[in-house]
Amino acid sequence: MSKRTAAERVALARHPQRPNITDYIDALFTDFFEQKGDRLCREDPAILGGIALYHGRPVTVVGTRKGKTAEESIRCNFGMPGPEGYRKALRLMRQAEKFRRPVFTFIDTSGAYPGLEAEARGQGEAIARNLMEMSRLTVPVLSVITGEGNSGGALALAVADRMLMLENAVYAILSPEGFASILWRDAGRHEEACELMKLTAPDLLAMGVADDVIPEPGGGAHLAPEQTFRELDRALSRHLAPLLKESGPVLAEKRWQKFRKMGASPKEEA
């Protein structure tokens, strides 16, 4: 694993040419069929989801979408979903459970959209409901942090049996700039915040939050995406195989226990 500072990894996680969810779908899955709408309000392009085949097995794929062009990024709200996006994701995951399909989620977001209109339409409730419902799913759930994974907007798709991170991805309660603004009232100290927050893939693997780190080519995934796709495909296959052998109730119970143990002191675990 390459040695980089946390700030350097944050910069790579945000690189505009980094592969996004459409690239991962094209590389890892076949016969993808997109499903739109939350059946309550509207379609949210910031969440992309549908059914596909993974090595011939029917699966459900859901993830955040930032967009590649300026026009697409604006349409996708720069990867910041509203409540409709999270309700759409939950609708697809419930459908996956009904038809016994494993769920793959791909996360790259600076966070859920914090606008007044999103809050008025139930942003907090939508995220909270995803956390509750995902914790009880009885099908395998694998999440991949491909770039940024910030705040509840990322966690709402990451209550998984296995959480994988690309080597230069980051996962945290908020952005380093936000952290520095709150702690020191100075967003300019964001590089210092990066080190304190322990948000890198190696840090989170050591703490037991991440289950695996996917190596990237030198310089980042955007320089050799095909190599990244191969590494990720091998990791997903390796982690999915044992989960498919578990019964639904056992999967849900183990997932619940996994998250209950995060952050617990040795005394609490005992």
C-alpha positions as a Markdown table, in Angstrom:
| # | Residue | x | y | z |
|---|---|---|---|---|
| 1 | Met | 0.0 | 0.0 | 0.0 |
| 2 | Ser | 1.5 | 3.4 | -1.0 |
| 3 | Lys | 2.5 | 5.8 | 1.6 |
| 4 | Arg | 0.6 | 9.1 | 1.3 |
| 5 | Thr | -0.5 | 11.7 | 3.7 |
| 6 | Ala | -4.2 | 11.8 | 4.6 |
| 7 | Ala | -4.5 | 15.1 | 2.8 |
| 8 | Glu | -3.0 | 13.6 | -0.4 |
| 9 | Arg | -5.5 | 10.8 | -0.2 |
| 10 | Val | -8.4 | 13.2 | 0.2 |
| 11 | Ala | -7.2 | 15.0 | -2.9 |
| 12 | Leu | -7.1 | 11.8 | -4.9 |
| 13 | Ala | -10.5 | 10.7 | -3.6 |
| 14 | Arg | -11.9 | 14.0 | -5.0 |
| 15 | His | -10.0 | 13.8 | -8.3 |
| 16 | Pro | -12.5 | 14.8 | -11.1 |
| 17 | Gln | -11.3 | 12.0 | -13.4 |
| 18 | Arg | -11.7 | 9.2 | -10.8 |
| 19 | Pro | -14.0 | 6.4 | -12.0 |
| 20 | Asn | -17.6 | 6.8 | -10.9 |
| 21 | Ile | -20.5 | 4.5 | -10.5 |
| 22 | Thr | -21.3 | 4.3 | -14.2 |
| 23 | Asp | -17.7 | 3.1 | -14.9 |
| 24 | Tyr | -18.0 | 0.4 | -12.2 |
| 25 | Ile | -21.3 | -0.8 | -13.5 |
| 26 | Asp | -20.0 | -1.0 | -17.0 |
| 27 | Ala | -16.8 | -2.8 | -15.9 |
| 28 | Leu | -18.2 | -5.2 | -13.3 |
| 29 | Phe | -21.8 | -6.0 | -14.2 |
| 30 | Thr | -23.8 | -7.0 | -17.3 |
| 31 | Asp | -27.4 | -6.4 | -18.4 |
| 32 | Phe | -27.8 | -3.4 | -16.1 |
| 33 | Phe | -31.4 | -2.2 | -16.1 |
| 34 | Glu | -31.9 | 1.2 | -14.3 |
| 35 | Gln | -34.9 | 1.8 | -12.1 |
| 36 | Lys | -36.0 | 5.3 | -11.3 |
| 37 | Gly | -38.2 | 7.1 | -8.9 |
| 38 | Asp | -39.0 | 6.8 | -5.2 |
| 39 | Arg | -42.8 | 6.2 | -5.9 |
| 40 | Leu | -43.6 | 9.1 | -3.5 |
| 41 | Cys | -42.2 | 12.4 | -4.9 |
| 42 | Arg | -39.8 | 12.3 | -7.8 |
| 43 | Glu | -36.6 | 10.9 | -9.4 |
| 44 | Asp | -33.3 | 11.9 | -7.9 |
| 45 | Pro | -30.4 | 11.5 | -10.4 |
| 46 | Ala | -27.9 | 11.7 | -7.6 |
| 47 | Ile | -28.7 | 8.1 | -6.8 |
| 48 | Leu | -28.3 | 5.5 | -9.6 |
| 49 | Gly | -29.8 | 2.1 | -9.1 |
| 50 | Gly | -31.1 | -1.0 | -10.8 |
| 51 | Ile | -30.8 | -4.7 | -11.4 |
| 52 | Ala | -27.9 | -6.4 | -13.1 |
| 53 | Leu | -25.9 | -9.6 | -13.4 |
| 54 | Tyr | -22.7 | -10.2 | -11.5 |
| 55 | His | -20.9 | -13.2 | -13.0 |
| 56 | Gly | -24.3 | -14.4 | -14.1 |
| 57 | Arg | -26.0 | -13.9 | -10.7 |
| 58 | Pro | -28.9 | -11.4 | -10.5 |
| 59 | Val | -28.0 | -8.6 | -8.1 |
| 60 | Thr | -29.1 | -5.1 | -7.2 |
| 61 | Val | -26.7 | -2.2 | -7.7 |
| 62 | Val | -27.2 | 1.2 | -6.0 |
| 63 | Gly | -24.8 | 4.1 | -5.6 |
| 64 | Thr | -24.3 | 7.9 | -5.6 |
| 65 | Arg | -23.6 | 9.6 | -8.9 |
| 66 | Lys | -21.6 | 12.9 | -9.2 |
| 67 | Gly | -21.7 | 13.2 | -12.9 |
| 68 | Lys | -18.9 | 13.5 | -15.4 |
| 69 | Thr | -19.7 | 16.7 | -17.3 |
| 70 | Ala | -20.7 | 20.0 | -15.9 |
| 71 | Glu | -24.2 | 19.6 | -17.1 |
| 72 | Glu | -24.5 | 16.1 | -15.7 |
| 73 | Ser | -23.0 | 17.2 | -12.4 |
| 74 | Ile | -25.6 | 19.9 | -12.0 |
| 75 | Arg | -28.4 | 17.5 | -12.9 |
| 76 | Cys | -27.0 | 15.1 | -10.2 |
| 77 | Asn | -26.6 | 17.8 | -7.7 |
| 78 | Phe | -22.8 | 17.0 | -7.6 |
| 79 | Gly | -23.6 | 13.6 | -5.9 |
| 80 | Met | -25.5 | 15.0 | -3.0 |
| 81 | Pro | -28.8 | 13.0 | -2.8 |
| 82 | Gly | -32.1 | 14.3 | -1.5 |
| 83 | Pro | -34.6 | 12.3 | 0.4 |
| 84 | Glu | -36.1 | 11.0 | -2.8 |
| 85 | Gly | -32.7 | 9.4 | -3.7 |
| 86 | Tyr | -32.5 | 7.5 | -0.4 |
| 87 | Arg | -36.1 | 6.4 | -0.7 |
| 88 | Lys | -35.4 | 5.1 | -4.2 |
| 89 | Ala | -32.3 | 3.2 | -2.9 |
| 90 | Leu | -34.4 | 1.7 | -0.1 |
| 91 | Arg | -37.2 | 0.7 | -2.6 |
| 92 | Leu | -34.6 | -1.1 | -4.7 |
| 93 | Met | -33.1 | -2.8 | -1.7 |
| 94 | Arg | -36.5 | -4.0 | -0.4 |
| 95 | Gln | -37.1 | -5.4 | -3.9 |
| 96 | Ala | -33.7 | -7.2 | -3.8 |
| 97 | Glu | -34.8 | -8.8 | -0.5 |
| 98 | Lys | -38.1 | -9.9 | -2.0 |
| 99 | Phe | -36.3 | -11.6 | -4.9 |
| 100 | Arg | -33.3 | -12.8 | -2.9 |
| 101 | Arg | -30.7 | -10.7 | -4.8 |
| 102 | Pro | -27.4 | -9.6 | -3.2 |
| 103 | Val | -27.0 | -5.8 | -2.9 |
| 104 | Phe | -24.0 | -3.9 | -4.0 |
| 105 | Thr | -23.7 | -0.2 | -3.1 |
| 106 | Phe | -21.1 | 2.2 | -4.5 |
| 107 | Ile | -20.5 | 5.4 | -2.5 |
| 108 | Asp | -18.8 | 8.6 | -3.6 |
| 109 | Thr | -20.5 | 11.7 | -2.0 |
| 110 | Ser | -19.6 | 14.8 | 0.0 |
| 111 | Gly | -22.8 | 14.1 | 1.9 |
| 112 | Ala | -26.5 | 14.3 | 1.6 |
| 113 | Tyr | -27.9 | 17.6 | 0.2 |
| 114 | Pro | -28.4 | 20.0 | 3.2 |
| 115 | Gly | -30.8 | 22.4 | 1.5 |
| 116 | Leu | -34.0 | 23.6 | 3.2 |
| 117 | Glu | -36.2 | 21.9 | 0.6 |
| 118 | Ala | -34.5 | 18.6 | 1.2 |
| 119 | Glu | -35.1 | 18.9 | 5.0 |
| 120 | Ala | -38.7 | 19.9 | 4.4 |
| 121 | Arg | -39.2 | 16.7 | 2.4 |
| 122 | Gly | -37.8 | 14.5 | 5.1 |
| 123 | Gln | -34.0 | 14.2 | 4.5 |
| 124 | Gly | -33.3 | 13.1 | 8.1 |
| 125 | Glu | -36.1 | 10.6 | 8.2 |
| 126 | Ala | -35.1 | 9.1 | 4.9 |
| 127 | Ile | -31.5 | 8.6 | 6.0 |
| 128 | Ala | -32.6 | 7.2 | 9.4 |
| 129 | Arg | -35.0 | 4.8 | 7.7 |
| 130 | Asn | -32.3 | 3.5 | 5.4 |
| 131 | Leu | -30.0 | 2.8 | 8.4 |
| 132 | Met | -32.8 | 0.9 | 10.1 |
| 133 | Glu | -34.0 | -1.1 | 7.1 |
| 134 | Met | -30.5 | -2.0 | 5.8 |
| 135 | Ser | -29.6 | -3.3 | 9.3 |
| 136 | Arg | -32.4 | -5.8 | 8.9 |
| 137 | Leu | -31.9 | -7.0 | 5.3 |
| 138 | Thr | -31.7 | -10.8 | 5.0 |
| 139 | Val | -29.6 | -10.7 | 1.7 |
| 140 | Pro | -25.9 | -10.1 | 1.4 |
| 141 | Val | -25.0 | -6.4 | 1.3 |
| 142 | Leu | -21.5 | -5.3 | 0.1 |
| 143 | Ser | -20.6 | -1.6 | 0.1 |
| 144 | Val | -17.6 | 0.1 | -1.7 |
| 145 | Ile | -16.3 | 3.5 | -0.9 |
| 146 | Thr | -14.8 | 4.6 | -4.2 |
| 147 | Gly | -14.0 | 8.2 | -3.5 |
| 148 | Glu | -15.5 | 10.3 | -0.7 |
| 149 | Gly | -17.9 | 8.9 | 1.9 |
| 150 | Asn | -19.0 | 11.7 | 4.1 |
| 151 | Ser | -21.6 | 12.0 | 6.8 |
| 152 | Gly | -25.0 | 10.3 | 7.0 |
| 153 | Gly | -25.3 | 10.7 | 3.3 |
| 154 | Ala | -22.7 | 8.0 | 2.9 |
| 155 | Leu | -23.7 | 5.9 | 5.8 |
| 156 | Ala | -27.2 | 5.6 | 4.5 |
| 157 | Leu | -25.8 | 3.2 | 1.8 |
| 158 | Ala | -23.1 | 1.6 | 3.9 |
| 159 | Val | -24.8 | -0.5 | 6.5 |
| 160 | Ala | -23.3 | -3.6 | 5.0 |
| 161 | Asp | -22.0 | -7.1 | 5.7 |
| 162 | Arg | -18.7 | -6.1 | 4.1 |
| 163 | Met | -17.5 | -2.5 | 3.6 |
| 164 | Leu | -14.6 | -2.2 | 1.1 |
| 165 | Met | -12.6 | 0.9 | 0.4 |
| 166 | Leu | -10.4 | 1.8 | -2.5 |
| 167 | Glu | -6.9 | 2.6 | -1.3 |
| 168 | Asn | -7.3 | 6.4 | -1.8 |
| 169 | Ala | -10.9 | 6.6 | -0.7 |
| 170 | Val | -11.9 | 8.4 | 2.5 |
| 171 | Tyr | -14.8 | 7.9 | 5.0 |
| 172 | Ala | -15.7 | 10.3 | 7.7 |
| 173 | Ile | -18.4 | 12.1 | 9.7 |
| 174 | Leu | -17.9 | 15.3 | 7.6 |
| 175 | Ser | -15.4 | 16.9 | 5.3 |
| 176 | Pro | -12.0 | 18.0 | 6.6 |
| 177 | Glu | -12.9 | 21.6 | 5.9 |
| 178 | Gly | -16.1 | 21.2 | 7.9 |
| 179 | Phe | -14.2 | 19.6 | 10.8 |
| 180 | Ala | -11.6 | 22.4 | 10.8 |
| 181 | Ser | -14.3 | 25.0 | 10.7 |
| 182 | Ile | -16.0 | 23.5 | 13.7 |
| 183 | Leu | -13.0 | 22.7 | 15.8 |
| 184 | Trp | -10.7 | 25.7 | 15.1 |
| 185 | Arg | -13.1 | 28.0 | 13.2 |
| 186 | Asp | -10.5 | 27.9 | 10.4 |
| 187 | Ala | -11.3 | 25.8 | 7.3 |
| 188 | Gly | -7.7 | 26.6 | 6.1 |
| 189 | Arg | -6.5 | 24.0 | 8.6 |
| 190 | His | -8.2 | 21.2 | 6.7 |
| 191 | Glu | -4.9 | 19.3 | 6.0 |
| 192 | Glu | -4.3 | 19.2 | 9.8 |
| 193 | Ala | -7.8 | 17.9 | 10.2 |
| 194 | Cys | -7.2 | 15.1 | 7.7 |
| 195 | Glu | -4.6 | 13.6 | 9.9 |
| 196 | Leu | -6.7 | 13.9 | 13.1 |
| 197 | Met | -9.9 | 12.5 | 11.6 |
| 198 | Lys | -8.4 | 9.0 | 10.7 |
| 199 | Leu | -10.5 | 9.0 | 7.6 |
| 200 | Thr | -8.2 | 7.0 | 5.2 |
| 201 | Ala | -8.7 | 3.4 | 4.1 |
| 202 | Pro | -5.6 | 2.1 | 6.0 |
| 203 | Asp | -6.8 | 3.9 | 9.2 |
| 204 | Leu | -10.3 | 2.5 | 9.0 |
| 205 | Leu | -9.1 | -1.0 | 8.2 |
| 206 | Ala | -6.9 | -0.9 | 11.3 |
| 207 | Met | -9.9 | 0.2 | 13.4 |
| 208 | Gly | -12.2 | -2.5 | 12.0 |
| 209 | Val | -14.6 | -0.1 | 10.2 |
| 210 | Ala | -13.5 | -1.2 | 6.8 |
| 211 | Asp | -13.2 | -4.9 | 5.9 |
| 212 | Asp | -10.8 | -4.7 | 3.0 |
| 213 | Val | -8.7 | -2.1 | 1.1 |
| 214 | Ile | -8.6 | -2.4 | -2.7 |
| 215 | Pro | -5.1 | -1.4 | -4.0 |
| 216 | Glu | -4.9 | 1.4 | -6.6 |
| 217 | Pro | -2.3 | 2.0 | -9.3 |
| 218 | Gly | 0.4 | 4.5 | -8.4 |
| 219 | Gly | -1.1 | 8.0 | -8.8 |
| 220 | Gly | -4.7 | 6.9 | -8.3 |
| 221 | Ala | -7.4 | 4.8 | -9.8 |
| 222 | His | -8.0 | 7.3 | -12.6 |
| 223 | Leu | -4.6 | 6.6 | -14.2 |
| 224 | Ala | -5.3 | 2.9 | -14.7 |
| 225 | Pro | -9.0 | 2.2 | -14.1 |
| 226 | Glu | -9.0 | -1.3 | -15.7 |
| 227 | Gln | -6.5 | -2.4 | -13.1 |
| 228 | Thr | -8.7 | -1.0 | -10.3 |
| 229 | Phe | -11.7 | -2.8 | -11.8 |
| 230 | Arg | -9.9 | -6.1 | -11.8 |
| 231 | Glu | -8.7 | -5.7 | -8.2 |
| 232 | Leu | -12.2 | -4.7 | -7.0 |
| 233 | Asp | -13.9 | -7.6 | -8.9 |
| 234 | Arg | -11.6 | -10.1 | -7.2 |
| 235 | Ala | -12.3 | -8.6 | -3.8 |
| 236 | Leu | -16.1 | -8.5 | -4.3 |
| 237 | Ser | -16.2 | -12.1 | -5.5 |
| 238 | Arg | -14.1 | -13.2 | -2.5 |
| 239 | His | -16.3 | -11.4 | 0.0 |
| 240 | Leu | -19.6 | -12.4 | -1.6 |
| 241 | Ala | -18.9 | -16.1 | -1.7 |
| 242 | Pro | -19.1 | -16.8 | 2.1 |
| 243 | Leu | -22.1 | -14.5 | 2.6 |
| 244 | Leu | -24.1 | -16.5 | 0.0 |
| 245 | Lys | -23.8 | -19.5 | 2.3 |
| 246 | Glu | -25.3 | -17.8 | 5.3 |
| 247 | Ser | -29.0 | -17.9 | 6.1 |
| 248 | Gly | -31.0 | -14.6 | 6.0 |
| 249 | Pro | -31.5 | -14.3 | 9.8 |
| 250 | Val | -27.8 | -15.0 | 10.5 |
| 251 | Leu | -26.7 | -12.4 | 8.0 |
| 252 | Ala | -28.9 | -9.7 | 9.6 |
| 253 | Glu | -27.8 | -10.7 | 13.1 |
| 254 | Lys | -24.1 | -10.6 | 12.2 |
| 255 | Arg | -24.5 | -7.3 | 10.5 |
| 256 | Trp | -26.2 | -5.9 | 13.5 |
| 257 | Gln | -23.5 | -7.1 | 15.9 |
| 258 | Lys | -20.8 | -5.8 | 13.6 |
| 259 | Phe | -22.1 | -2.2 | 13.9 |
| 260 | Arg | -22.9 | -2.5 | 17.6 |
| 261 | Lys | -19.2 | -3.3 | 18.2 |
| 262 | Met | -17.8 | -0.3 | 16.3 |
| 263 | Gly | -16.3 | 2.2 | 18.7 |
| 264 | Ala | -16.9 | 0.1 | 21.7 |
| 265 | Ser | -14.3 | 0.0 | 24.4 |
| 266 | Pro | -12.8 | -3.4 | 25.4 |
| 267 | Lys | -14.8 | -3.2 | 28.7 |
| 268 | Glu | -18.1 | -2.5 | 26.8 |
| 269 | Glu | -17.4 | -5.5 | 24.5 |
| 270 | Ala | -16.9 | -7.7 | 27.5 |
